[in-house]
Amino acid sequence: MNRSRFIQGLKSDIQLSEKERRRIIRNSIKKYPWKLKCTVAMEEFAELQGVRGKEQRR
């Protein structure tokens, strides 16, 4: 994943129609299995949780 591109997308004002969103999701699922995506998401959440816990201990 290109993190800088992802962050730029979050900060932008891009407006997608419901049809465009569904097409993007459908293509994403075709390209990578959903179980792989879930595994990656769980790893990212665990990393965020670790950083959050570290910040709270300060």
N, C-alpha and C positions, 0 to 999 in steps of 0.2 A: 504494500500500500504506500502510495506517495503521500506522506503526512502533510507536506506543505500545500499540495493541491487540495487535499481534503479540508484543511483549515481555511483556505481561500474560498472554497465552496460554502463553508459554514458562514463566513462573513459576508458573502455576496447577497444580492437581492433577487436571486433566480426564482422565478415563479413557474412551477410545472403544473400542467393540467393533470387531472386524475388519470386520464388515458396514458399520458407520458410516464407518469409514475409507475403504473401497472406494467407498461412495456419494459421499463428499466428493471423492475423487480423480476419479471419473467425471464428476461435475458440473463440476469445475474444468476438466477436459480439454474438455468440451463447450463451455464458455464461452470459453476461450482456447486457441488452437492450441498444440500441444506445442513447436513450433519457437520461438514467441514466448517461452514459458516458459524454454526453454534459453538463449535470448539474454539474457534478464533475469538468469538465474542466473549466466551467464558474466560479465556486467557487475558483478554484486555480488561475485563471487569476485575479480575483478580489483581492485575497490576495497578489499576486505579484505586482499588481498596487498600493496597499496600501503601501507596503514596498518601492517600487520605489519612490512614492511621499514623503515618510518620509525621504528617503536618499537625495532627491533633496532639501528639506527644510533645510538641515544642513548647 
